[in-house]
Amino acid sequence: MFLELLAGNLIHGLLLGGVYGLATMGLSLIFGVINVVNVGHGQFIMVGAFVALVMVTALGLSPLLAVPVALVIGMALGVFFYYLVIRRLINAPELASLLATFAIGILLEEVAKLIFGADFHGYNWGLGKLDLAITTIPLSKLYAFIGSILIAVFLYLWFSRSRTGSAVRAVIEDGEGARVCGVNVGWIFGLSFAIGIGLTVMSGVLLTMFIPVGINVYMGGVYTLKAFVIAVLGGLTSPYGAFYAGLIFGLVENGAYAVSYTHLRAH
């Protein structure tokens, strides 16, 4: 009984871990390139969740179609906040960037509250289920996991095959060295921040496939904490370390549920 419950939870944890990993890739990319810790990270996940909600409930579209829309919105927000706020804090004390990103997160929450209210929201997107011997997996969760993998693979190919991706990797390794070699470091900073926020907002869309009735303007806080744990586990400045760490975190989190449930049943 315990092993069956544990195996089922680990499968669900692996699927959720893919989304956690994608969400944390944006955080690690921003820290690796700009050396800015985005403590408003979870609020951008919340933005993605509401993008999915609007696409499904107001427009009657699949949440999968919200993923590219979320990328565009996320990158637009990234460009806006980078040139308005973050660019001025590149060489500022760390406390200044912490306070600035915290304020950005609060701003996003309050704007979302004005538009959607403080109540919980949700949508229904039933695609059926995949019945396994030890568990049942909603297809929406499976699609979210596959989506996370595809986005991570695309980002890997972009980093490794394109000149711009190589420039980003060069700035992560040595910003001054990249500048000497002719890389426009300021432009790479802005692009990396935009991509990082875009990844984060996209992950918010995929996350709603696991919590379709848990969309709330204040949902971001818990995911900020999880993302920081995952980022530390993955090496802080490594987007792909963050993705693998997200998989591990999902396995541990859901595996712990099975252990806790069995322990409570025993007592």
C-alpha positions in Angstrom: 0.0 0.0 0.0 2.7 2.5 1.0 4.9 1.7 -2.0 2.0 2.1 -4.4 1.1 5.4 -2.8 4.7 6.5 -2.9 5.2 5.5 -6.5 2.0 7.4 -7.6 3.1 10.5 -5.7 6.5 10.4 -7.2 5.1 10.3 -10.7 2.9 13.3 -10.0 5.9 15.0 -8.3 8.0 14.5 -11.4 5.4 16.1 -13.6 5.0 19.1 -11.2 8.8 19.3 -10.8 9.1 20.0 -14.5 7.0 23.1 -14.1 8.9 24.1 -10.9 12.2 23.7 -12.9 10.9 25.9 -15.7 9.8 28.6 -13.2 13.2 28.6 -11.5 15.1 28.8 -14.8 14.0 32.4 -15.2 15.2 33.3 -11.6 18.6 31.6 -12.2 19.1 33.3 -15.6 18.4 36.7 -14.2 20.7 36.2 -11.2 23.4 34.6 -13.3 23.5 37.4 -15.9 22.6 40.6 -13.9 23.4 39.4 -10.4 19.9 40.7 -9.3 17.8 38.6 -6.9 14.2 38.8 -8.0 12.2 38.5 -4.8 9.1 39.4 -6.8 9.5 36.2 -8.8 6.3 34.5 -7.6 4.2 37.5 -8.6 5.2 37.0 -12.2 4.1 33.4 -11.9 0.8 34.8 -10.7 0.6 36.9 -13.8 0.9 33.8 -15.9 -1.8 32.1 -14.0 -4.2 35.0 -14.7 -3.2 35.0 -18.4 -4.4 31.4 -18.5 -7.6 32.2 -16.6 -8.5 35.0 -19.1 -7.7 32.9 -22.1 -9.9 30.0 -20.9 -12.8 31.7 -19.2 -13.1 35.0 -21.3 -12.0 33.8 -24.7 -12.9 30.1 -24.5 -9.4 29.0 -25.7 -7.1 26.2 -24.5 -4.6 27.1 -21.8 -1.9 25.7 -24.0 -2.6 28.7 -26.4 -1.9 31.0 -23.4 1.7 29.8 -23.2 3.0 31.9 -26.2 0.8 34.8 -25.1 2.3 34.6 -21.6 5.8 34.6 -23.2 5.1 37.9 -25.0 3.5 39.5 -22.0 6.3 38.3 -19.7 9.0 39.6 -22.0 7.2 42.9 -22.4 7.0 43.3 -18.6 10.6 42.3 -18.4 11.7 45.0 -20.8 9.5 47.6 -19.1 10.7 46.9 -15.6 14.3 46.5 -16.7 14.6 49.9 -18.3 12.4 51.6 -15.7 13.9 50.1 -12.6 16.5 47.3 -12.8 19.0 49.0 -15.2 19.5 51.7 -12.5 20.4 49.0 -9.9 23.0 47.0 -11.8 25.9 48.2 -9.6 23.8 49.3 -6.6 24.0 47.5 -3.2 22.1 44.2 -3.1 19.6 45.6 -0.6 18.5 48.1 -3.2 17.7 45.4 -5.8 15.9 43.3 -3.2 13.7 46.2 -2.2 13.0 47.2 -5.8 12.0 43.7 -6.9 9.9 43.3 -3.8 8.1 46.6 -4.7 7.6 45.3 -8.2 6.0 42.2 -6.8 3.6 44.2 -4.6 2.7 46.4 -7.6 1.8 43.4 -9.7 -0.3 42.0 -6.8 -2.2 45.2 -6.3 -2.9 45.8 -10.0 -4.1 42.2 -10.3 -6.3 42.7 -7.3 -7.9 45.8 -8.9 -8.7 43.8 -12.0 -9.7 40.4 -10.6 -10.4 41.0 -6.9 -8.9 39.1 -4.0 -11.0 35.9 -4.4 -9.8 32.6 -5.7 -10.5 31.9 -9.3 -10.3 28.8 -11.5 -11.3 27.2 -14.7 -12.2 23.7 -16.0 -10.2 22.1 -18.7 -11.0 18.4 -18.7 -9.1 16.3 -21.2 -9.5 12.9 -19.7 -7.0 10.8 -17.7 -4.3 8.3 -18.2 -4.9 5.2 -16.1 -1.7 3.5 -14.8 -1.5 0.5 -12.6 -0.5 2.6 -9.6 -2.1 6.0 -10.2 -4.2 8.1 -12.5 -2.7 11.1 -14.3 -4.8 13.9 -15.7 -3.7 14.6 -19.3 -3.6 18.3 -18.5 -0.7 17.6 -16.1 1.1 15.5 -18.6 0.8 18.2 -21.2 2.1 20.8 -18.8 5.2 18.6 -18.1 5.8 18.0 -21.8 5.5 21.7 -22.4 8.1 22.4 -19.7 10.5 19.9 -21.3 10.0 21.4 -24.8 10.6 24.9 -23.6 13.7 23.9 -21.7 15.0 22.0 -24.8 14.3 25.0 -27.0 16.2 27.3 -24.6 19.1 24.9 -24.5 19.3 24.9 -28.3 19.1 28.7 -28.4 21.9 29.0 -25.8 24.1 26.5 -27.6 23.5 27.2 -31.3 22.8 31.0 -31.6 25.2 33.9 -31.4 23.0 35.7 -29.0 22.7 32.7 -26.7 26.5 32.3 -26.8 26.8 36.0 -25.8 24.5 35.4 -22.9 26.6 32.5 -21.7 29.7 34.6 -22.1 28.3 37.3 -19.9 27.3 34.7 -17.3 30.9 33.4 -17.3 32.7 36.8 -17.3 30.9 40.1 -18.0 34.0 42.2 -18.4 35.7 39.6 -20.6 32.6 39.5 -22.8 32.6 43.3 -23.0 36.2 43.4 -24.1 35.3 40.8 -26.9 32.7 43.2 -28.3 29.5 41.9 -26.6 27.0 44.6 -25.9 26.6 43.7 -22.3 23.9 46.3 -21.5 21.7 44.9 -24.3 22.4 41.3 -23.1 21.3 42.4 -19.5 18.0 43.7 -20.8 17.4 40.6 -23.1 18.2 38.2 -20.3 15.9 39.9 -17.8 13.1 39.8 -20.5 13.7 36.2 -21.2 13.8 35.3 -17.5 10.5 37.0 -16.8 9.0 35.5 -19.9 9.9 32.0 -18.7 8.5 32.7 -15.3 5.1 34.0 -16.7 4.9 30.9 -19.0 5.4 28.6 -16.0 2.5 30.3 -14.3 0.3 29.2 -17.2 1.5 25.6 -16.9 1.1 25.7 -13.2 -2.6 26.3 -13.5 -2.9 22.8 -15.0 -2.0 21.5 -11.6 -4.1 24.0 -9.6 -6.9 25.1 -11.9 -9.0 26.4 -9.0 -6.1 27.9 -7.0 -5.6 31.1 -8.9 -5.3 34.1 -6.6 -3.5 37.4 -6.6 -1.5 36.4 -3.5 -0.5 33.0 -4.7 3.0 34.1 -5.6 4.6 34.1 -2.2 4.9 30.4 -1.7 6.3 29.9 -5.2 9.0 32.5 -4.6 10.1 30.5 -1.6 10.1 27.2 -3.5 12.0 28.8 -6.4 14.8 30.1 -4.1 15.2 26.6 -2.6 15.3 25.1 -6.1 17.7 27.7 -7.4 20.1 27.1 -4.5 19.9 23.4 -5.1 20.6 23.8 -8.8 23.6 26.2 -8.3 22.0 29.7 -8.4 23.5 30.8 -11.7 22.7 27.7 -13.8 19.3 27.7 -15.5 19.6 24.0 -16.4 20.8 23.2 -12.9 17.6 24.9 -11.8 15.5 22.7 -14.1 17.0 19.5 -12.8 16.7 20.7 -9.3 13.0 21.4 -9.9 12.5 17.8 -10.8 14.2 16.7 -7.6 12.2 19.2 -5.6 8.9 17.9 -7.0 9.9 14.3 -6.3 10.9 15.1 -2.7 7.8 17.3 -2.1 5.3 14.8 -3.3 7.2 11.8 -1.9 7.1 13.5 1.5 3.3 13.7 1.3 3.1 9.9 1.0 5.4 9.4 3.9 3.4 11.9 6.1 0.1 10.3 5.1 1.3 6.8 6.0 2.8 8.1 9.3 -0.5 9.8 10.3 -2.5 6.6 9.4 -0.2 4.6 11.6 -0.9 6.8 14.6 
